[in-house]
Amino acid sequence: MFKYIKLREMPELKESAAEWFHSKWGVPMEAYLECIEDYLDNKTEYGWYICMDNEQIVGGLGVIENDFHDRKDLSPNVCAVYTEESYRKKGIAGELLNLAVEDLRSKGITPVYLVTNHIGFYERYGWEYLCMVQGDDEPEMSRMYIHR
């Protein structure tokens, strides 16, 4: 049985979560920890969400102001969406996406955006293609989605 957690509910997991996100995306652990701590300290409502299988993090995502692209007006952005390979196709990412969108909506934050090159995945969870954006230091444009 999977457990879906808003990190504010279990702040003691902040280091484990920051390390896990770092291991998946290569962004410095300190950058994740800073964003997570801003959320835990109520400096932002942009949250961090994880899925646990017993004591192991098997999926997660965060919400940040801008996910490294040129459209600073399209904010906030879901970022760092990841599910461990052996746990894919079990609905974990969809559950995390829904949790984040509903949590933000309950705080009056809508719409929400995300950048991806996946086609067909996010649409299943109510996301709509919006436009192409230029990623920082990226040669190719990326797809921007919106959840209203």
LINVENPE-V943190 format. One record per residue. N is the residue number from 1. RES is the residue in one letter. OMEGA is omega in radians with two decimals (* if undefined). Layout:
n:N res:RES omega:OMEGA
n:N res:RES omega:OMEGA
//
This chain:
n:1 res:M omega:-3.13
n:2 res:F omega:3.09
n:3 res:K omega:3.13
n:4 res:Y omega:-2.96
n:5 res:I omega:2.88
n:6 res:K omega:-3.03
n:7 res:L omega:3.05
n:8 res:R omega:3.14
n:9 res:E omega:-3.13
n:10 res:M omega:-3.08
n:11 res:P omega:3.12
n:12 res:E omega:3.12
n:13 res:L omega:-3.01
n:14 res:K omega:3.14
n:15 res:E omega:3.12
n:16 res:S omega:-3.14
n:17 res:A omega:-3.14
n:18 res:A omega:3.11
n:19 res:E omega:-3.14
n:20 res:W omega:3.13
n:21 res:F omega:3.11
n:22 res:H omega:-3.10
n:23 res:S omega:-3.12
n:24 res:K omega:-2.97
n:25 res:W omega:3.10
n:26 res:G omega:3.04
n:27 res:V omega:-3.10
n:28 res:P omega:3.13
n:29 res:M omega:-3.12
n:30 res:E omega:3.13
n:31 res:A omega:3.08
n:32 res:Y omega:-3.11
n:33 res:L omega:3.13
n:34 res:E omega:3.12
n:35 res:C omega:-3.14
n:36 res:I omega:-3.14
n:37 res:E omega:3.05
n:38 res:D omega:3.10
n:39 res:Y omega:-3.12
n:40 res:L omega:-3.14
n:41 res:D omega:3.13
n:42 res:N omega:3.05
n:43 res:K omega:3.10
n:44 res:T omega:3.02
n:45 res:E omega:3.12
n:46 res:Y omega:-2.92
n:47 res:G omega:3.09
n:48 res:W omega:-2.96
n:49 res:Y omega:3.12
n:50 res:I omega:3.03
n:51 res:C omega:-3.14
n:52 res:M omega:2.92
n:53 res:D omega:-2.95
n:54 res:N omega:-3.09
n:55 res:E omega:-3.03
n:56 res:Q omega:3.01
n:57 res:I omega:-3.12
n:58 res:V omega:3.10
n:59 res:G omega:3.11
n:60 res:G omega:3.03
n:61 res:L omega:3.10
n:62 res:G omega:3.06
n:63 res:V omega:-3.13
n:64 res:I omega:-3.14
n:65 res:E omega:-3.05
n:66 res:N omega:-3.10
n:67 res:D omega:3.01
n:68 res:F omega:3.08
n:69 res:H omega:-3.00
n:70 res:D omega:-3.11
n:71 res:R omega:-3.09
n:72 res:K omega:3.12
n:73 res:D omega:-3.12
n:74 res:L omega:-2.99
n:75 res:S omega:-0.03
n:76 res:P omega:-3.11
n:77 res:N omega:2.92
n:78 res:V omega:-3.13
n:79 res:C omega:2.97
n:80 res:A omega:3.11
n:81 res:V omega:-3.13
n:82 res:Y omega:3.00
n:83 res:T omega:3.10
n:84 res:E omega:-3.05
n:85 res:E omega:-3.09
n:86 res:S omega:-3.14
n:87 res:Y omega:-3.11
n:88 res:R omega:-3.14
n:89 res:K omega:3.08
n:90 res:K omega:3.09
n:91 res:G omega:-3.06
n:92 res:I omega:-3.12
n:93 res:A omega:3.12
n:94 res:G omega:3.12
n:95 res:E omega:3.11
n:96 res:L omega:3.10
n:97 res:L omega:3.13
n:98 res:N omega:3.12
n:99 res:L omega:-3.13
n:100 res:A omega:-3.12
n:101 res:V omega:-3.13
n:102 res:E omega:3.11
n:103 res:D omega:3.11
n:104 res:L omega:-3.14
n:105 res:R omega:3.14
n:106 res:S omega:3.12
n:107 res:K omega:3.11
n:108 res:G omega:-3.12
n:109 res:I omega:3.11
n:110 res:T omega:0.00
n:111 res:P omega:3.10
n:112 res:V omega:-3.07
n:113 res:Y omega:2.96
n:114 res:L omega:3.13
n:115 res:V omega:-3.13
n:116 res:T omega:2.96
n:117 res:N omega:3.07
n:118 res:H omega:3.06
n:119 res:I omega:3.07
n:120 res:G omega:-3.10
n:121 res:F omega:-3.03
n:122 res:Y omega:3.11
n:123 res:E omega:3.14
n:124 res:R omega:-3.06
n:125 res:Y omega:3.02
n:126 res:G omega:3.10
n:127 res:W omega:3.12
n:128 res:E omega:3.05
n:129 res:Y omega:-3.12
n:130 res:L omega:-3.08
n:131 res:C omega:3.03
n:132 res:M omega:3.10
n:133 res:V omega:3.10
n:134 res:Q omega:3.10
n:135 res:G omega:3.08
n:136 res:D omega:3.11
n:137 res:D omega:3.11
n:138 res:E omega:3.13
n:139 res:P omega:-3.09
n:140 res:E omega:3.04
n:141 res:M omega:3.11
n:142 res:S omega:-3.14
n:143 res:R omega:3.07
n:144 res:M omega:3.11
n:145 res:Y omega:3.11
n:146 res:I omega:2.97
n:147 res:H omega:-3.05
n:148 res:R omega:*
//
